[in-house]
Amino acid sequence: MNLPEKLIDSDYIWIKQWNFGDQDSGSENPVKKLTEYLTVLKQKWIQICEIDSVKERQAVCEEVFKNDQEEYRLYEAMKFLMLAKAIELDNVKVQEKEIPLFCWLLFARDTSTDPYQFMKNHLNHVGFTGGLDQVEMFLLGYSLQLTIRVFRLYKFGTDEFVTFYPDDHKEDWPMVTLITEDDRHYNVPVEGAQVTHIEDEFHCTVIP
């Protein structure tokens, strides 16, 4: 919960340029707002983890998408965790220590040569006028310590049909599954009455 204040106090004062969109435009201190959103994420995560029933977990998750304000706070908190991880990995890179391969791609772009540029040109637009690029999906996985398995429908029949973000922690991190038709819009497979068949062993209903 102290991460926003700690980073700003560590010479990352530019974090105050975080874009909260129209919902919080011109509102309170960004440190206070980000801390509040991280608290919402932590509380929601704990709430869901304490539920044993898969059906009940699913119901709680679906409620998130019916509450625009809560959904907004959760994705802003996750975006901030991505920024914090980008800063951490960039520091490791500067010290010439080993970093995951995707980091070189992340910071090789003209628009994200450092964490500030990444926040300004990419993260500040996610959820408003843009989405996550593939290399940012790797960062999301690292930020949440999750392996994100994606079934890429337009790559069906190729080696890229199933992609993992990241692909180096498949054995030791929890795994979640998404489905995409274009690497821009992702869907969550859930249990339901209607079933779509994608290969014999993978059945799902897709919701946006």
C-alpha positions in Angstrom: 0.0 0.0 0.0 3.0 2.3 0.5 4.3 1.7 -3.0 3.1 4.9 -4.7 4.5 7.2 -1.9 7.7 5.2 -1.7 8.4 5.4 -5.5 7.6 9.1 -5.6 9.9 9.7 -2.7 12.6 7.8 -4.6 13.0 10.4 -7.4 10.0 9.1 -9.5 8.1 12.4 -9.0 6.8 12.1 -12.5 4.3 9.4 -11.3 2.2 12.4 -10.3 1.5 12.7 -14.0 -0.6 9.5 -13.8 -3.7 9.9 -16.0 -6.9 8.9 -14.2 -9.2 9.7 -17.1 -12.4 11.7 -16.9 -13.6 9.9 -13.8 -10.9 11.4 -11.6 -9.7 14.3 -13.7 -8.4 17.0 -11.4 -9.2 15.1 -8.3 -7.2 14.5 -5.2 -3.5 13.8 -4.7 -2.5 11.0 -7.1 -0.6 9.2 -4.3 -3.7 9.0 -2.2 -5.8 7.9 -5.2 -3.4 5.2 -6.3 -3.1 3.9 -2.7 -6.9 3.8 -2.4 -7.1 1.8 -5.7 -4.4 -0.6 -4.5 -6.4 -1.2 -1.3 -9.5 -2.0 -3.4 -7.5 -4.6 -5.4 -6.0 -6.2 -2.3 -9.4 -6.4 -0.6 -11.0 -7.9 -3.7 -8.2 -10.4 -4.2 -8.4 -11.5 -0.5 -12.2 -11.8 -0.7 -12.1 -14.0 -3.8 -9.2 -16.2 -2.4 -11.2 -16.9 0.7 -14.1 -18.4 -1.3 -13.8 -22.1 -1.7 -16.6 -22.6 -4.2 -15.6 -22.1 -7.9 -19.2 -21.0 -8.7 -19.2 -18.4 -5.9 -15.8 -17.1 -7.0 -17.1 -16.7 -10.6 -20.2 -14.9 -9.4 -18.1 -12.4 -7.4 -15.8 -11.8 -10.4 -18.8 -11.3 -12.7 -20.2 -8.7 -10.3 -17.0 -6.6 -10.9 -18.0 -6.1 -14.5 -21.4 -4.8 -13.4 -19.8 -2.1 -11.3 -18.0 0.4 -13.5 -16.4 2.3 -10.6 -14.9 -0.8 -9.0 -13.7 -2.2 -12.3 -12.0 1.1 -13.1 -10.3 1.1 -9.7 -9.1 -2.5 -10.1 -7.5 -2.0 -13.6 -5.9 1.3 -12.5 -4.3 -0.5 -9.6 -3.1 -3.3 -11.9 -1.7 -0.7 -14.3 0.2 0.9 -11.4 1.6 -2.5 -10.4 2.8 -2.9 -14.0 4.6 0.5 -13.8 6.2 -0.5 -10.5 7.5 -3.7 -12.0 8.8 -1.8 -15.1 10.7 0.5 -12.8 12.1 -2.5 -10.9 13.2 -4.3 -14.0 14.7 -1.1 -15.5 16.8 -0.7 -12.4 18.1 -4.3 -12.8 18.8 -3.6 -16.4 20.8 -0.4 -15.6 22.9 -2.5 -13.2 23.6 -4.8 -16.1 22.1 -7.8 -14.3 20.0 -10.5 -16.0 16.5 -9.5 -16.9 13.7 -11.4 -18.7 13.9 -11.2 -22.5 10.7 -9.2 -22.9 12.2 -6.3 -21.0 14.6 -5.6 -23.9 11.7 -5.5 -26.2 9.7 -3.3 -23.8 12.4 -0.7 -23.5 13.6 -0.9 -27.1 10.5 0.9 -28.4 10.9 4.6 -29.2 7.8 5.3 -27.1 9.0 3.5 -24.0 12.7 3.8 -23.7 12.4 4.2 -19.9 9.6 3.7 -17.3 8.5 7.4 -17.6 8.0 7.2 -21.3 6.2 3.8 -20.8 3.8 5.4 -18.4 3.3 8.6 -20.5 2.9 7.0 -23.9 1.3 3.6 -23.0 0.0 3.0 -19.5 -1.8 6.4 -19.4 -3.8 5.4 -22.5 -4.7 1.8 -21.5 -8.4 1.5 -20.8 -9.2 4.9 -22.4 -7.8 5.1 -26.0 -5.6 2.0 -26.1 -5.0 -1.6 -24.9 -2.1 -3.7 -24.0 0.5 -4.7 -26.6 1.8 -8.3 -26.5 5.1 -7.3 -24.8 3.0 -5.6 -22.1 1.1 -8.8 -21.5 4.4 -10.3 -20.4 4.8 -7.4 -18.0 1.3 -7.9 -16.7 2.1 -11.6 -16.0 5.2 -10.6 -14.1 3.5 -7.9 -12.2 0.8 -10.2 -10.9 3.0 -13.3 -10.8 0.6 -15.2 -13.0 1.0 -17.1 -16.2 -1.6 -15.9 -18.7 -2.4 -18.6 -21.2 -4.0 -17.2 -24.3 -5.8 -19.2 -27.0 -5.3 -17.0 -30.1 -8.1 -18.0 -32.5 -6.6 -16.4 -35.6 -3.5 -18.5 -35.1 -5.4 -21.8 -34.9 -3.4 -24.6 -36.5 0.0 -22.9 -35.9 2.5 -23.1 -33.1 1.3 -19.8 -31.9 -2.2 -20.9 -31.2 -1.5 -21.2 -27.5 0.8 -18.4 -26.1 2.0 -18.0 -22.5 2.6 -14.6 -20.9 5.3 -15.0 -19.6 6.5 -18.4 -20.8 9.2 -18.9 -18.2 7.1 -19.5 -15.0 4.5 -22.0 -16.3 5.4 -24.6 -13.6 5.6 -22.3 -10.6 3.0 -19.5 -11.1 -0.8 -19.9 -11.1 -2.3 -19.9 -14.6 -5.3 -18.1 -16.0 -6.8 -18.5 -19.4 -8.0 -15.9 -21.9 -9.1 -16.1 -25.6 -8.4 -13.5 -28.3 -9.3 -13.2 -31.9 -6.9 -10.4 -32.7 -4.4 -9.8 -29.7 -6.3 -6.7 -28.9 -9.6 -7.8 -27.4 -9.5 -10.6 -24.8 -12.3 -12.8 -23.5 -12.6 -14.9 -20.4 -13.8 -18.5 -20.7 -16.4 -19.4 -18.1 -18.8 -22.3 -17.4 -22.3 -21.9 -18.8 -25.1 -23.4 -20.7 -23.8 -22.5 -24.2 -20.6 -24.3 -25.2 -18.1 -23.4 -27.9 -15.7 -26.2 -28.9 -12.1 -25.3 -29.5 -10.2 -28.5 -29.9 -11.5 -31.6 -28.2 -10.1 -31.0 -24.8 -11.0 -27.3 -24.5 -14.7 -26.3 -24.1 -15.9 -22.9 -23.0 -18.4 -20.1 -23.2 -16.9 -16.8 -24.1 -17.9 -13.5 -22.5 -16.4 -10.0 -23.4 
